[in-house]
Structures are given as C-alpha cells and as structure tokens.
Amino acid sequence: MTAGPNRNAENGITLYIDQSLEEIVPGFLENRRRDVQTLETSLQESNLAQIQLIGHRMRGDGGGYGFDAISTMGAALEQAAAREDRDAIRRQIAELIDFLARVTVVYRR
C-alpha cells in the first residue's frame, strides 16, 4: 500500500509500499524500464497500437503494485496514442524515465 510519494532534498521520490510486495516490486520496476525501450522503438516506428497497449497495461498494473504515478502515466500514454499525439507520448516517456531514475522504495513492515 502506498502512503504517498515524498520528494526529498535530492529531488528523489520515496514510495512507502507494503512489505508483502517486496519480492515482486523489483521485477515490476525492471519491466517498466524495458517498457521505456519498447515505447521509444514503437514511437520511432509509429506503432501507436503498441504504445496504447503498454499504456493500458501500465494504467491497470501500477496501482496494484503501489505505483499510482505509473498508472497515471499509463493512462496518459494510452490516451495520447489514441489521439496520435506524438509530442504527448514523448513527454510521457520522459516522465516515466525521470520517475524510474528518482524513485526509491521503502517497504513498510
């Protein structure tokens, strides 16, 4: 369960997540890092259907793992792909990259 992000002095994002998710969260985050590569390739290839699918999956999965921000980004990606708004897709990819670079997970006992 997420208690909410806290931005620390180094501009990092700390998420407090239930300890029961400790074994699966690292894999979830690694999959999102792989999604970044797929999203960038799909954008270069104008494969908006793939971007929409990834966004849909992120929207559905993020909150279940305690990452509401990823759900929000996924929804925005899904909508941008449906609108064929490449600039919005680029912004969401950049936001996802930034989030993944700054997030630190603390497991609550």
Phi, psi and omega in degrees: 000141183265129174270354178113152179285145173237128178268122181268183186298331180274011180069024176276170178238121177253125176248134177260116187235146180303138182301333182296344180263002187302324182285336186254341182298317179302319177295321177300313180293322177296321177296325178291326176295321175293323177301323179303313180297316180295319179298315181296316178296316180297322178294317178299324182269004183056036177269075184291332178297320178294319178297317179297319179295315178296316178301318180299315180295317179298318180300317182285324187272328189307307183296325180295335178262359180094015183243076180299327180297323179291323175299316180296316178296320179298316179299318180294321176297315180301314180292319180296320178295320179297326179275353185061036182265088184297325178295317178295323177298314179301317179297319181291322176298315179298320179295319178296315178302314181298314180301311182297328179287331187257346187283138172233133181257131174243126182268128179274135180270000000 
